[in-house]
Amino acid sequence: MGRTTSPEDIPGTRSLLDDDIPELSQQPLQPTEYIPPLPTPPPRGIRFREKLGRWGDWLLRYVVEPVKRPINNALNAFKKKVMSLFPK
């Protein structure tokens, strides 16, 4: 293993920790009153999904139940017609 060098080993170098703290001519920062940020609008995809969900809910509320009896009667009539065209 090689030997590590420290600042004392190199001629002409000094440690920053040994220096004095300089006098600052600037005034320190003063805290100001907190102003909360403005609310950001949601991304477009989220708004679209919400509108689509509301439209779907509306559609499910206002669509009437399908009428089952006439469909069954029509299906039975269709079956009879097919059976008469293609007897076994």
Buried (B, 14 or more C-beta within 10 A) or exposed (E): EEEEEEEEEEEEEEEEEEEEEEEEEEEEEEEEEEEEEEEEEEEEEEEEEEEEEEEEEEEEEEEEEEEEEEEEEEEEEEEEEEEEEEEE
